[in-house]
């Protein structure tokens, strides 16, 4: 089975400002406030799985349920390809996501 990859990038250059994650490494999502979410992925830095998770924070413009339906569709509908979810550097977002992307790597 082919693996789907999810792409996230911040608008600023530097370490820990983006990442590409296998959809199968998705662990869950937490609501931060009315329009911000944290996505958690199992970390895999330099080929060694760590005990901590990577967290990606960004905004969404609809209800939480609609945002999760969009994310689920991206993970399942593009099998074997890379899906841009939130790229603030290129101003490319999977609807309904947007805003500044913060990637905190374990």
N, C-alpha and C positions, 0 to 999 in steps of 0.2 A: 504494500500500500504506500502511495506517495504521501509525503508529509507536507502540510501547509505551514507557511512561515508568516509571521506578523511583524511588520516594520513600524518602529517608533523612532522619532528624532526630534531633538531640541533645536532651536534656532541658533544656539550659541556653540562655537567650536570649543573643544576641550574633552577631557576624560568624562566618562559616564554620562554622555549626553544623547545616547541613542542605543538602539539594539534591535536585533532581529531574533525572534523567538519562535520555536516550534509551537504550533497550536497545542500539541500534546503535553507541553510543559506548563500550560495554563493551570493555575491552582485555584483562582477565585477572584472575586471583586468585592470591594468595600466602598460604601458611600462615604465621602468626606464631608460634603455639604450639599446644598440644593442642586448644584450643577457641576460637581467635581467628583471623580471616582479614582480609586487606586486599583490597578490590576496587578496581581501577583503571579510571577512565573518562577518555576524552579530554576535556580541559577546554574550556569555551566560556564565557568570562567576558565579559560585555557585548557579546556577538555576535562577538568576535574569538577565533578558535582560538589557543591558546597552545602553546608547545613542551612544556610540562610537563603531567603528568597530575594529576587529582584522585584522592585515595585515601580510601576509606571503610573504617574499621576497626570490627568488632563481633564478638560471640561467636556460637557455634553449639553446639547440645546433642547432636548426633549425630556420626557420622563425617564426614570431609571429603567423601567421595563423595556421601553422602546430601544434604549441604548444597548441593553443586554441582548435583545433580539438581533440587532445589527451586528454586534460582535460575534454572536453565535453563528449567524449566517456567514460571516467572513471566514470563520474557522472551518466551517463545514462545506461551503460552496466552492472554494477555490483550491481543492485538493491538489497538491503537487505544485502549487505556485506561491509567490509571495504577495501578500495583501498589505498595502499601505493603510494603516489604521489612523496614525496621527504623525504628521511630518510638519512641524512648525517652521523648519528651515525652508521648505519648498511650498508652504501654504497648501498642502494637500491633506485632506482629511476624509475618512470614511464617515458619511453622514450618520449620526448627528454629532460627531465628535469635533473638537476644535480647541483653540486656546494654546497656551504654553504647555509643552510636554516636559515633565521632569522624570528622569530615569535614575533610580537609586539602585546601583548594583551591589550585590552582597560582597 
